[in-house]
Amino acid sequence: MSTLQLRGIRKSFSNLEVIHGVDLDVDEGEFMVLVGPSGCGKSTMLRMIAGLETISNGELLINGTVVNDDPPVKRGIAMVFQNYALYPNMTVRQNMAFGLQQAKVPRQEIRRMVDEAARTLKIEQLLNRRPGQLSGGQSQRVAIGRAIVRNPGIFLFDEPLSNLDAELRVHMRVELSRLHSRLGKTMIYVTHDQVEAMTMADRIAVIHGGRVEQVGSPLDLYNKPANLFVAGFIGSPRMNMMAGPITSTSDGARLNVFSQAIPVPRSVNVAGLSEATVGIRPEHLEVVDTEDGDVTAVVTLSEQLGDETLIYCSPQDTEATWVIKRLGQYFIKAGARVGIRIPWNRAHVFDSQSGRAIWRAEKLASSERD
């Protein structure tokens, strides 16, 4: 097993800098997921770790040793690619053995290592097939097996499940998590799918625009997002947002949203802020009669998913679309007017301009509601 540290890592292509001074620590045996939208730089970071891209500035350390100039073969790393990269003219056994043959490993040792990896991945019956005879899931297992036989200190996965259908992706997520538990190796996994990140990671690094926005456990990121980007990216459906002005009164500052005057905690400095954004997760909202809600809304669409219902609606006097997640089967027509009860104690408040988290609102007393 190995540790990994990124210290001020930068990457430029000509005059365009795409990775902007990233710092990141990955512990021994940890499953770290790099998640972010397409084009955010997460795959470029992975390729720099692998040695497939040069580092423009900063230091990359494996087990405390700087490896910026080391070729991939000397880094103790194995990488699993999105497109599997199997040799079509070779059998599964030959594909898995190829790297070991290039390293001049003895033939009997190669056979033992391939057989052991095949048993781990439950692909013994596929060893004599060629890639053209494999399904997508089987091909992915072979690609992982080719990495396992090298016995690396660090495994790198570059969106390995993106070519699979939805059901198989769920199955392979479970299998990869089980594999990590069995091997106990350090794994770094790149994906744009926040569900994959939440279900597989020990810790997640959220990447945006070539920068690390936040690092933490899945629930830390979900419960305590550091900024608007993390709040909107982690969680499905995404967090509902609404901006409102901050005003000063004799009793202190207030954030005004939906005719509600939310007291700003005295410990929070909002000097110079004219506007803040409130975020509420869909599962924390409640549909009630219009007279009982904190805000009224018009339903635009409802999605029946069997175990839950997603209700899309537009809150009063806004063009925003909010989503309410309700457990079970709830039938409501488009055009219906409903009340939305907002649990203010579950709200997140952000600086609208910088995006940084300011505070989590305290529950309003009934006397403070408008």
C-alpha positions, -999 to +999 in steps of 0.1 A: +000+000+000+011+036-006+003+072+004+000+100-021+005+138-017-001+165-042+016+198-033+008+229-053+003+208-085-003+229-116-007+219-153-006+242-183-010+236-220+009+264-237-004+295-220-036+279-207-034+267-171-060+240-164-049+228-129-044+256-104-022+247-075-039+216-061-031+202-027-044+168-018-034+140+006-045+104+000-039+080+030-027+045+028-054+021+019-079+049+012-106+049-015-104+085-027-129+097-054-123+128-076-156+140-087-167+170-108-183+180-141-169+172-175-138+194-182-131+202-146-095+187-148-101+155-127-088+131-155-058+154-161-050+151-124-052+113-126-029+112-156-003+134-138-004+110-109+001+081-133+030+098-151+011+100-184+011+139-182+040+160-171+035+183-141+041+220-149+047+230-113+044+216-078+054+182-063+038+147-065+050+124-036+044+087-033+053+073+001+070+106+009+093+106-022+090+131-050+082+112-082+077+141-107+103+128-131+098+091-125+083+072-155+049+054-149+066+020-145+086+032-115+057+047-096+041+015-083+008+024-100-017+005-121-044+024-141-078+011-153-091+032-183-126+041-194-123+022-227-107-010-212-078-009-237-077-047-242-057-063-270-083-078-293-060-105-308-051-118-273-071-141-250-081-128-215-052-147-200-027-132-224-041-097-218-037-101-181-002-116-184+012-091-210+025-065-185+042-093-164+058-108-195+072-074-204+087-072-169+104-106-174+084-123-146+089-161-147+063-180-166+050-201-137+048-170-115+028-152-142+004-182-144-001-182-106-007-144-105-032-145-133-051-174-119-053-157-085-066-125-099-091-144-120-104-161-089-107-128-071-127-113-099-146-146-107-136-146-143-118-180-144-142-193-171-133-164-193-095-169-195-095-185-229-119-160-245-110-130-266-122-095-259-147-097-287-165-125-269-170-105-237-198-083-224-190-048-212-190-059-175-167-088-183-143-066-202-141-042-173-133-071-149-105-082-172-091-046-173-092-046-135-076-080-134-047-068-156-041-041-130-044-065-100-017-088-113+009-060-112+003-058-074+006-020-074+007+002-044-020+025-059-049+018-082-061+045-105-096+043-121-106+068-149-144+067-152-143+029-155-181+024-154-193+051-178-196+027-207-219+003-188-257+003-187-274+015-155-280-019-139-245-031-145-230+002-132-248-004-099-235-040-098-199-030-106-200-003-079-207-029-053-180-052-068-153-025-068-161-016-032-158-053-022-126-055-042-112-026-022-121-042+011-104-075+000-072-059-013-069-030+011-050-010-015-050+027-020-074+036-048-081+069-066-113+069-087-124+096-111-161+101-120-186+128-130-213+107-113-219+120-077-239+089-069-208+067-076-188+091-055-212+090-025-216+052-025-180+042-030-156+067-014-140+069+020-134+105+011-144+127-019-125+156-035-149+178-054-131+194-084-143+225-103-124+245-128-091+228-120-094+235-083-103+214-053-135+229-038-138+206-008-124+173+005-143+152+030-164+121+037-195+117+016-218+127+045-195+156+054-199+170+019-236+164+019-243+178+054-217+206+054-210+219+019-183+245+019-198+265-010-226+268-035-209+246-060-205+217-037-240+221-023-254+220-058-232+191-071-235+167-042-270+154-038-296+141-062-319+159-070-297+190-064-303+214-036-330+240-041-317+276-040-332+310-035-314+343-030-326+372-009-314+405+005-297+410+038-311+440+058-301+456+091-326+462+119-323+474+155-324+437+165-296+427+141-293+416+105-321+397+087-320+375+055-353+381+036-366+351+016-402+344+006-414+371+030-396+354+058-371+374+079-344+349+089-323+362+118-286+363+111-268+347+141-248+374+160-217+353+157-219+355+119-202+386+103-223+397+073-208+432+071-206+442+035-230+415+023-261+427+005-274+393-005-273+357+005-286+324-009-306+299+010-303+262+001-328+235+011-325+198+000-355+183-017-360+156+009-363+182+037-393+200+021-429+191+029-460+195+007-490+209+027-522+229+022-515+264+008-526+281+040-502+260+061-470+265+040-442+290+043-446+296+006-471+286-021-460+271-054-475+258-086-467+222-096-452+219-131-444+181-131-444+151-109-423+120-115-434+086-101-404+065-093-423+038-073-406+042-040-406+080-041-421+109-060-403+139-073-425+170-074-413+199-096-428+233-088-423+271-091-425+290-058-446+321-056-435+351-076-404+334-090-392+317-122-372+292-102-379+255-103-378+236-070-379+199-065-395+182-035-387+145-028-415+126-011-413+090-001-438+066-016-464+072-043-480+107-042-503+118-070-506+154-079-515+171-112-496+198-130-510+232-123-521+224-088-513+250-061-496+237-030-480+249+002-443+242+009-433+239+045-396+248+049-376+235+078-354+265+084-332+245+108-321+224+078-313+254+056-278+263+044-269+299+038-242+310+013-227+343+002-243+349-032-212+366-046-184+344-034-204+312-030-189+304+004-210+289+032-219+314+059-240+295+083-268+269+088-300+288+098-315+282+132-352+272+134-374+302+134-398+307+163-434+311+152-433+347+164-405+355+140-424+343+110-440+369+088 
